[in-house]
Amino acid sequence: MEYLKELYKWFDKNRDTIIANHLNECVLLKNNAVIGYFPNTDAALSAAHKNGFLMGEFLIQDCITANDEAMTYFNQAVCFGV
């Protein structure tokens, strides 16, 4: 698990370079390197499987800005009684 935390930190530190020209795609990461870009998570996971990567050895990350990732949505339902 620690490896994935470190890999995410590397991604976050290099996010702008990694996501440039790949917004809204998914990136497959391993050993502090970009393995490839994919249209969705399923395609990235399939590529990881085809490359023989084991769970915990790689990270699939959405190519979104830090601001978009940190965005929180609130939905407030209001009910008025008569």
C-alpha positions as YAML, in Angstrom:
chain: A
units: angstrom
residues:
- id: 1
  name: MET
  ca: [0.00, 0.00, 0.00]
- id: 2
  name: GLU
  ca: [2.87, 2.36, 0.75]
- id: 3
  name: TYR
  ca: [4.11, 1.93, -2.83]
- id: 4
  name: LEU
  ca: [0.79, 3.18, -4.20]
- id: 5
  name: LYS
  ca: [0.86, 6.20, -1.89]
- id: 6
  name: GLU
  ca: [4.34, 7.07, -3.14]
- id: 7
  name: LEU
  ca: [3.29, 6.51, -6.75]
- id: 8
  name: TYR
  ca: [0.31, 8.83, -6.26]
- id: 9
  name: LYS
  ca: [2.58, 11.47, -4.70]
- id: 10
  name: TRP
  ca: [4.82, 11.23, -7.78]
- id: 11
  name: PHE
  ca: [1.79, 11.61, -10.04]
- id: 12
  name: ASP
  ca: [0.50, 14.59, -8.07]
- id: 13
  name: LYS
  ca: [3.92, 16.28, -8.14]
- id: 14
  name: ASN
  ca: [4.15, 15.79, -11.93]
- id: 15
  name: ARG
  ca: [0.44, 16.07, -12.66]
- id: 16
  name: ASP
  ca: [0.59, 19.06, -15.03]
- id: 17
  name: THR
  ca: [3.17, 17.39, -17.26]
- id: 18
  name: ILE
  ca: [1.46, 13.99, -17.15]
- id: 19
  name: ILE
  ca: [-2.03, 15.23, -18.00]
- id: 20
  name: ALA
  ca: [-0.96, 17.76, -20.65]
- id: 21
  name: ASN
  ca: [-2.86, 16.98, -23.88]
- id: 22
  name: HIS
  ca: [-4.64, 14.07, -22.16]
- id: 23
  name: LEU
  ca: [-7.43, 15.71, -20.15]
- id: 24
  name: ASN
  ca: [-10.30, 13.36, -19.29]
- id: 25
  name: GLU
  ca: [-8.34, 10.25, -20.26]
- id: 26
  name: CYS
  ca: [-6.88, 7.70, -17.85]
- id: 27
  name: VAL
  ca: [-3.18, 7.16, -17.32]
- id: 28
  name: LEU
  ca: [-1.53, 3.92, -16.29]
- id: 29
  name: LEU
  ca: [1.48, 4.46, -14.01]
- id: 30
  name: LYS
  ca: [4.15, 2.12, -12.70]
- id: 31
  name: ASN
  ca: [7.63, 2.71, -11.20]
- id: 32
  name: ASN
  ca: [7.22, 6.50, -11.44]
- id: 33
  name: ALA
  ca: [6.65, 6.28, -15.18]
- id: 34
  name: VAL
  ca: [3.74, 6.66, -17.56]
- id: 35
  name: ILE
  ca: [2.96, 3.32, -19.17]
- id: 36
  name: GLY
  ca: [0.20, 4.68, -21.40]
- id: 37
  name: TYR
  ca: [-2.96, 6.72, -21.80]
- id: 38
  name: PHE
  ca: [-6.38, 5.17, -22.27]
- id: 39
  name: PRO
  ca: [-9.93, 6.38, -22.94]
- id: 40
  name: ASN
  ca: [-11.30, 4.87, -19.71]
- id: 41
  name: THR
  ca: [-10.42, 2.91, -16.59]
- id: 42
  name: ASP
  ca: [-11.46, -0.43, -18.09]
- id: 43
  name: ALA
  ca: [-9.05, -0.02, -21.01]
- id: 44
  name: ALA
  ca: [-6.22, 0.96, -18.64]
- id: 45
  name: LEU
  ca: [-6.92, -2.04, -16.40]
- id: 46
  name: SER
  ca: [-6.97, -4.33, -19.42]
- id: 47
  name: ALA
  ca: [-3.57, -2.96, -20.51]
- id: 48
  name: ALA
  ca: [-2.16, -3.52, -17.01]
- id: 49
  name: HIS
  ca: [-3.41, -7.12, -17.14]
- id: 50
  name: LYS
  ca: [-1.94, -7.68, -20.63]
- id: 51
  name: ASN
  ca: [1.42, -6.39, -19.37]
- id: 52
  name: GLY
  ca: [1.34, -8.86, -16.48]
- id: 53
  name: PHE
  ca: [1.14, -6.17, -13.80]
- id: 54
  name: LEU
  ca: [-0.05, -7.42, -10.43]
- id: 55
  name: MET
  ca: [-2.50, -5.54, -8.24]
- id: 56
  name: GLY
  ca: [-0.63, -3.07, -6.07]
- id: 57
  name: GLU
  ca: [2.15, -2.61, -8.66]
- id: 58
  name: PHE
  ca: [0.40, 0.04, -10.74]
- id: 59
  name: LEU
  ca: [-1.91, 3.00, -10.48]
- id: 60
  name: ILE
  ca: [-4.67, 4.11, -12.83]
- id: 61
  name: GLN
  ca: [-5.41, 7.79, -12.48]
- id: 62
  name: ASP
  ca: [-7.88, 10.12, -14.18]
- id: 63
  name: CYS
  ca: [-6.18, 12.92, -16.11]
- id: 64
  name: ILE
  ca: [-7.88, 15.81, -14.37]
- id: 65
  name: THR
  ca: [-6.54, 18.95, -12.76]
- id: 66
  name: ALA
  ca: [-5.91, 19.10, -9.03]
- id: 67
  name: ASN
  ca: [-8.75, 21.61, -8.73]
- id: 68
  name: ASP
  ca: [-11.20, 19.25, -10.41]
- id: 69
  name: GLU
  ca: [-10.05, 16.35, -8.24]
- id: 70
  name: ALA
  ca: [-10.47, 18.31, -5.03]
- id: 71
  name: MET
  ca: [-13.90, 19.63, -5.96]
- id: 72
  name: THR
  ca: [-16.66, 18.77, -3.52]
- id: 73
  name: TYR
  ca: [-20.30, 18.81, -4.51]
- id: 74
  name: PHE
  ca: [-23.11, 19.54, -2.12]
- id: 75
  name: ASN
  ca: [-26.76, 18.86, -2.74]
- id: 76
  name: GLN
  ca: [-29.21, 20.32, -0.32]
- id: 77
  name: ALA
  ca: [-32.72, 18.98, -0.47]
- id: 78
  name: VAL
  ca: [-35.32, 21.32, 0.93]
- id: 79
  name: CYS
  ca: [-38.83, 20.26, 1.84]
- id: 80
  name: PHE
  ca: [-41.54, 22.73, 2.67]
- id: 81
  name: GLY
  ca: [-44.62, 21.60, 4.53]
- id: 82
  name: VAL
  ca: [-47.94, 23.39, 4.55]
...
